[in-house]
Amino acid sequence: MYEERSAAGEVNNVTGVIQSMLFPVTYERKRDRATKVGFIDAQGNQVVPPKYDYIGNFSEDRCAVEVYLDISEEHDRLRGFIDSSGREVVPLRPSYFHTDFSEGLAQLEDPESGKVGFIDSWGRFVIPPQFECEYEGEVCKGFSEGLAAVAFADGMGYIDRQGREVFGQRFDDAGRFNNGLAVVQPLGSAAEDGYFIDKSGQRLMTVPCVIPYRSPGFQNGLCQVRIATGESEWRFKTGFINTSGELAFDNVFNVAGDFNEGVCVADRRWEINSQNVWKKGVIDTQGKWIIKPIFDDIGSFNHGLSTFSLNGKYGLINIEGEIVFGPWYHHIQDFSRHMNRSFGVKCSELVALTPAFPVKPRKLSDARMYIDRCGSIVCPTEKRVNEFEK
């Protein structure tokens, strides 16, 4: 058993937030520095005592948890899922592989056969174990728009929610369907380029561009691609195509993210004191700047709020470009950090807390804390040093 030390600091709630996820807290035992993970809620209250050795990401009110067993055991770990109340809604069982929930289903390995199938949110197999865990290191990225790419012995292929294979093609890698299209890499291809297919397996013809096979695909109807510029210094730049395969707008960027909530973080080169300096801003789906590129970094937006950095310090900014607080932290992680972050998955839930790192922590245990969407400290340290109860 672990004992939680009381936490100082005021709790500031976000009005109107319906919170349906928990936040992990790592506890450490002084004697041998052994660690366990528990969970707190959005107000900083402990909901799950520290008892897990590994935790996954919250997705659709489910989060994978693991308990490691004695190394001499035939199966050295138990794996299950908890919900936002901390209940083990999918009981712990021997398993070496899982995926996060997507469209109500998640992959889970059957340790007896070594095959994986799909379970529902209560742990019942609705698609029996029959697939491989991976193909050449590539794994299933979950169901999206009714289809999922799974690993077969001879490549990645797509199935529907009944487990039936669709259009019978194999790929080295296959992404999630977004806006009716998915990125795939041809079987046996030595290149790292991909192309888009529709739900019948037909290839989408596009303007000349390079589509990385690990692209998350279309978001908000647009997808990031590499465009040849002919410039000797910058041979390729980042542009965006639409679902028709045409350029969405003429603007191109050295570096740009993916669209989320109708916006995208991109950079612009400025000449300052005869030197090239890159700064980040935010564009809309027309390629127009809605937040001027004057920041060192901007994170992914979650319900209109994101992190930013300026002059080496981090704060929070809203989608109108207004600074909510800061910058004065050494680093602040994205609000979607503890959500499903598979390729092509965007966090749609409003997340109340995120880890932040002070510039000069008073002690090591204070080097990481949770802050809310107003920048107020809710849990003063994410890593707590505690003694076991005897």
N, C-alpha and C positions, 0 to 999 in steps of 0.2 A: 504494500500500500504506500501511496505517496500522500504527503500532507501539503495542502496549498497554503502558501504564505499570503496574508491579506494584501490587497493592492490599494495603493493610494491614488488619488486623482479623481477629479470630477467627471461625471458621466453626462455627456450632452447628446440627447437623442435627436434624430432627424424627424421632424414632424411629418406624419403621414406615411412613414416607411413601413411596409409589411416585410419583415425579415424572415426568410425561410431557409437560412443556412447557418452553420456554426463555423467557428474559427479555431484552428489548431493552436495549442500552446504546448511547448516542449518543456518537460520537467527534468531536472538533472539531480542525481544523488551525489552528494559531496564525496562520499567514501571512495567510490570507484568510477564516478562520472557516467554511470549507466543512465540511460534516458528512456522516458516513456512520453507518449503524447496523449493529451486530453483535449477537451473543447470548451470554449466559452461562447456565450451568446453576444448579441450586438451591444448589450449593456455592460459587458465585462464579467458577467456572472458565470461561474463554473457550471456547466451542464453535464459534461462527461469527465469523470476523474481520469487521471493519467494512467492508462492501462494498455495502450496500443504501441506496437513497435514501428508501424508504418501506417500512413494515411494517404489517401488519394485526393481527388478533387471533387467538390460538390457539383452535381449535375442532376437536374430534375429531382431535387430533394433526396438524393442518395449520394453517399460518399463511401468509397472503399476503405476498409480498415484491415490490418493484419496483426496477428500475434505470432511471434516466433516461438517454436518449440525447441526442445533439447535436440542438439545436432545429431544424436543417435537415433532419433525417430525416423521412421520411413518417410514421412512427410514432415518437413521441418517448419511448416508454417500453416496457419489457419487464416482464411480470408472470408470476409463478409461485407455487408453494407449497413451503415446507420442512416437514419433520417435526421431531420432538423431538430427533433426532440431528443436525439441521442440514443434512441432505441435501435437495437440490432434487428432490423426488419428483414434482412437476409442473413440467416444464422451463419456463424463462423463454420467453415468446413475446409478440408484439405484442398488446395488449389494453388497452381503456380502462375496463372495468367487470368487477367480480366481486362475489360475496357470500361470506360465510363458509360453511364446511361445516356441514351439518345433515342428520342421517340418511344420511350417506355421500355427499351430493351438494352441489354448489355451482354457482352460476351463473357463466358466463364468456362474455364477448363474443367473437364472431368478427369481427375487424376488416375482413374482406373484405365481408361482408354487412351489418355493423352490427347484426346480431341476436344475441340471447343464447340459449344452451342450458344444459344441466346436464352437468357432468363428474363422473366418479367420483374417488376419492381418488388416482388415478394420472394424472389429466388426460385420460382418454378421454371423449369426448362420448357419453353414454348416452341423452340426450334432445337431438336435433339443434337447432342454433340456429334459432329461429323466432319468438322473442318480442321485445318491445321492452325496452330497458334500463329505462325508467321510463314512468309515466303521470302527467302533471301533477305531477311531482316525487316521486311515490311509487314505491318499488321493491319487489322481492321480498324477503320476510323469511325465506325458507328453508322447507324441508320440515319438517312437524311432523305426527305421527300419520298419515303417508302422503299428505298433501296439501300443496300450496304455492300461494300466490297469486302470479300472474305478471302482467306488464304486456302488455296488448294495445293496439292503436291506439285502441280505443273504451272502455277502462276496465280495471280489475283483475278477473281471474277466476281460478278455482281449477283446478288440474290434478292428476292422480295421478302415480305414479312412472313410468308408461309415457308420460307427456306428453299423456294424453288429458284433455280438458276435462270437468269434472263440473258438473252442474246448471245450466250455461249462463247464469248471471247475471253482470252487470257492476256494479262498484262504483267509487266515487272512491278508496277505500282499503280494504284487506283485510288482516287480521292473521293470526297463526298460530293453528292449532287447539291448544287446551289443554283437557284434560278434556272433549273432544268438542265444544267450542264455540269460535267465533272472532268477534272484533269486526269489523264492517264499517261503512263510511259509504256511505249511499245515493248513487247516481250523480246528479250535478247538485245535490246538497244544499248550501245555503249555510250551514247550521248546522255546528258542530263536534261534533255529537253522533252517536253510533253506536248500533248494536244488535247482539245476538248472533244468529248462525245456527248450526244444527247441520250435520252432514255431508251432509244432503240439501238444504241451502239454506233450511230452514224457520226462521222467526224464533222466538226464545225470548221468551215473554211474561214480563215482570218486574214487580215492585212499582214504583210511581212513583219514578223516579230518572233521573239524567243519567249516561250512559255516554260518556266521552270517546272519540272514534274512534281516538285513539292509545293507548288503554289496552292494556297487555300481556295483558289477558284473565285467565282463571282460572289461579290458582296455588294448589296444595294445596286445590283445590275451592272457592276463594273468589275474588271479584273486587271490587276497589275501585270504588265508585260515589259520585256526589254526591247527597246527600239534602237536600231542602228542609226547613228548620227553622222558618221563620216568624219567626225572630229578625231584628230590623232590623240588628243589628251583623254577624251572621254568617248570611247568607241561606242558604248551603249549607254542609253539613259532610260529612265523609267517612264512609261506612258500607260494609258489605260484604254482597254477595248470594251465595247458593250456586247450584249448577248447576240448581236448580229455579226460579230467578228470585226466590226469597224472601229476606228479610233473614236473614242468618246469626245475628245477635245484635243486641241493642238499642243497644249502645254506639256512639256516633258521635264523630268526632274532627275537629279543625280541619284537621290534616294527618296523613296516614298513608301509608306506603309500600305495597308489594305483599308478599304472603306468600311466604316462601322458607324451606325447611327447617322448615315448620310454625310459623313465627313471623313477626311483622310489627312494624316500627318505627312507633310512633304518638306523638302528643304530648298533653299535658295542660296546662291553664292553671292557674297558681298565682297567688295575690295576695300579693305581697311588697312591703312598704312602700307599700301603697296603689297598686301598679302591677301590671298583668297581665304575667306572665312565663311563657313557654311552655317546657316541658322535654320531652325525649324519653325514652321507655321502650320496652318490648317486650311485645306481647300474643300470646296463643296463638290457636288457631282457634276458641275459645269466646269470644274478646273479653276474656279476663281478663289482668290484668297479671302477667307472670312476671319482668320486670325493672322496678322502680319508675321512674316518669318523673322522674328527677332529673338527667339529663344534658343538655348543650347540643346534642349530636348523637350519633347512632349510625349506623354504616354497615350495609351488607348482610352477612349472615352467610355464611361459607364453612366448611362442616364444623364448625359450632359456634363459630367465632371471628369477631369483628368489630372494627372500629375504634370508638372513642368519643372525645368531647371534653368537657372540663370546665374551666371558667374559662380558655378560650382555648388549651388545650393538649390534645394527642392521645395516646392510649394504645390498648391492646388489651383486649378484654373477651370472656369466653366466654358461652355461651348460658344458663348458670346465674346470670349477673350478677356473676361473680367477675372482678375486675380482674387480668389476666395481667401487665401491666406498665404503668408510666407513671401519669398522663399527663405527658410532658415534651417531646414533639415539637411543632413548629409545625403540622404537618399530616401525616397518614398516609392514603394512598389505599387504597380497598377492595382486598382480595385478588383480586377478580374483574376488576380493571382491564384486564388483558391478555387476557381471554377474550372470546368472542363476546357482545356486549351488545345484539344486536338486540331489538326489542320482543318480549316474551314468552319470551325465551331466558334461562334461569337457569344459572349456572355450577355443574355438578355435580362437577367435578374438584377435588380438594384442591390448593390453590395454596400453594406453599411460601414465596414471597417477595412483598413489596410495597414500592413506593417510599415513603420517609419524608423529611421535611424538618426539619432541626434548627432550633431557635429562633434560635441565633446561630452560623451557619456561620463557620468561620475564614476561608474564601475562597469565591469564587463557585463553583469546581468542586466544593466540598463541600456545596453547597446542596441536594443531592438524593442519596439513598443507598438501597440495598436492605436491608431487615431481614427476618428470618425470623419464624416464628409464635411465637417466644419473645421477640421484640423485640431480638434480637442483630443487630449489623451483619454482613452477609455480604459486601456489595460497597460500599465506602465512598463511592462516587459513581456516579450513573447517567450523568452527563455528564462525560466525560474530555477533557482538553485534551492533544493529542498532535501530534507532527510527522510529516509524511509521510516514508517512507523514499525516498531518492533512487533 
